[in-house]
Amino acid sequence: MILTAGIDASKLVGKLRSIEKKARNAAKDALNLAGKESIPAVQAEIRAVFDSPTPYTINAFGLLKRSGSNNSQIVLGLKTDSGKGISAKKYLAAEITGGVA
């Protein structure tokens, strides 16, 4: 008597690919949420360090680059748009670097 057994791995591979895609999306969402939720802590620190900071200064820090489908990183930092005046990145440099600009 000969017994044979077979496994159809195509269903397993399909499930693994689906899990991989879901894991990548979850990681992307977690990074973006962590970046977004870190901003209020930085704003609170700005309020504590500066005497009567302007809304422009308080909102100078932000999420500059979100995690996407092709990248798994975010970028937090000072916004570079200056509107009419000096950019926050320029006038906050001394505070950030300890006086060395």
Sequence and secondary structure as in RCSB ss.txt:
>XXXX:A:sequence
MILTAGIDASKLVGKLRSIEKKARNAAKDALNLAGKESIPAVQAEIRAVFDSPTPYTINAFGLLKRSGSNNSQIV
LGLKTDSGKGISAKKYLAAEITGGVA
>XXXX:A:secstr
        HHHHHHHHHHHHHHHHHHHHHHHHHHHHHHHHHHHHHHHHHSSS  HHHHTSEEEEE   SS    E
EEE    TTS  HHHHTHHHHHTS  
